[in-house]
Amino acid sequence: MGLYDRDYYRRPGRAGGLGATSMWSVTTWLIVINVVVFVVDVGLLAVATQGARQRHVAVPAWGPLSAWGYFSIDTAIVHGQLWRLLTSEFLHTGLLHLGVNMFGLYLFGPVVEVRLGRRQYLFFYLLCGMAGPLLYAVLWGVGILVPHAPLFLVPQTAAVPLVGASAGIFGVLVAAAYLSPDRMLDLYFFDLPLRHFAWVMVVVAVYTLLVHGPNAGGQAAHLGGALLGFFLIRHAGVLELAGPRRVGRGRGKDWSRDPNR
């Protein structure tokens, strides 16, 4: 059975299914903003690179948006540029990085958005995105303070940059798995319940930290988003700080109460 033959795709009017987003949803606009930021930054980097070559000076390593917005211990913590906790969520290192993250947001975001409503969902997503670099900073800090740090701490320097929407998306993934654990995710070769997929992703992140594997710092951020996402979806009253729950336009039925979720 193909992806678009699934029950949640066969019901075009149903809100809250995997990938069941709409033009006016927060999920859609988050994807649009991420793509626009990436395209603008790449374009500005190309212009800056051409100018640097003409002047025979060093070629910039980052686009101007990325240079201003990436997170690192040195910039955000040591120098107090705390806005980078937020701006780093909307920056990506390449087209593949962007594409994987946005596909994950497209797939899992609607499940959480329909339950929380647009305002609280946006608050949830941004908080999970900021939890990622915060956990990274905590693990890095403990590793610096302890002479012989345990294996799970992040072995990187203070200047290492951290960007991407992955922490927010891990929060969304864990929340979607909590809300709809038995939704089937079609991986083409086999089907997997959403709760099992979420567990696999979290275990991979933990294992990568334990063995200091590739992108250990990024996996630390993933865990930060996942942990906060799990807490917030179980204690959703915290999200009322963003305002009362408001369901998006045209959602006549509240599918968050659907017994067949």
Secondary structure as the mmCIF struct_conf table of DSSP 4:
data_model
#
loop_
_struct_conf.conf_type_id
_struct_conf.id
_struct_conf.beg_label_comp_id
_struct_conf.beg_label_asym_id
_struct_conf.beg_label_seq_id
_struct_conf.end_label_comp_id
_struct_conf.end_label_asym_id
_struct_conf.end_label_seq_id
HELX_RH_3T_P HELX_RH_3T_P1 LEU A 3 ASP A 5
BEND BEND1 ARG A 6 ARG A 6
HELX_RH_AL_P HELX_RH_AL_P1 ASP A 7 ARG A 10
TURN_TY1_P TURN_TY1_P1 PRO A 12 GLY A 13
BEND BEND2 ALA A 15 GLY A 17
TURN_TY1_P TURN_TY1_P2 LEU A 18 GLY A 19
TURN_TY1_P TURN_TY1_P3 MET A 23 TRP A 24
BEND BEND3 SER A 25 SER A 25
HELX_RH_AL_P HELX_RH_AL_P2 VAL A 26 ARG A 55
TURN_TY1_P TURN_TY1_P4 HIS A 56 HIS A 56
HELX_LH_PP_P HELX_LH_PP_P1 ALA A 58 PRO A 60
BEND BEND4 ALA A 61 TRP A 62
HELX_RH_AL_P HELX_RH_AL_P3 PRO A 64 GLY A 69
STRN STRN1 PHE A 71 PHE A 71
HELX_RH_PI_P HELX_RH_PI_P1 ILE A 73 VAL A 78
BEND BEND5 HIS A 79 HIS A 79
TURN_TY1_P TURN_TY1_P5 LEU A 82 TRP A 83
HELX_RH_AL_P HELX_RH_AL_P4 ARG A 84 THR A 87
HELX_RH_3T_P HELX_RH_3T_P2 SER A 88 PHE A 90
BEND BEND6 THR A 93 GLY A 94
HELX_RH_AL_P HELX_RH_AL_P5 LEU A 95 LEU A 116
HELX_RH_AL_P HELX_RH_AL_P6 ARG A 118 LEU A 145
BEND BEND7 VAL A 146 VAL A 146
TURN_TY1_P TURN_TY1_P6 PRO A 147 HIS A 148
TURN_TY1_P TURN_TY1_P7 LEU A 151 PHE A 152
BEND BEND8 LEU A 153 LEU A 153
TURN_TY1_P TURN_TY1_P8 ALA A 158 ALA A 159
STRN STRN2 LEU A 162 LEU A 162
BEND BEND9 ALA A 165 ALA A 165
HELX_RH_AL_P HELX_RH_AL_P7 SER A 166 LEU A 179
TURN_TY1_P TURN_TY1_P9 PRO A 181 ASP A 182
HELX_LH_PP_P HELX_LH_PP_P2 ARG A 183 ARG A 183
STRN STRN3 MET A 184 ASP A 186
BEND BEND10 TYR A 188 PHE A 189
STRN STRN4 ASP A 191 PRO A 193
HELX_RH_AL_P HELX_RH_AL_P8 LEU A 194 LEU A 210
TURN_TY1_P TURN_TY1_P10 VAL A 211 HIS A 212
TURN_TY1_P TURN_TY1_P11 PRO A 214 ASN A 215
HELX_RH_AL_P HELX_RH_AL_P9 ALA A 216 ARG A 234
BEND BEND11 HIS A 235 HIS A 235
HELX_RH_3T_P HELX_RH_3T_P3 ALA A 236 ALA A 242
BEND BEND12 PRO A 244 PRO A 244
HELX_LH_PP_P HELX_LH_PP_P3 VAL A 247 GLY A 248
TURN_TY1_P TURN_TY1_P12 ARG A 249 GLY A 250
BEND BEND13 LYS A 253 LYS A 253
HELX_RH_3T_P HELX_RH_3T_P4 TRP A 255 ARG A 257
TURN_TY1_P TURN_TY1_P13 PRO A 259 ASN A 260
#
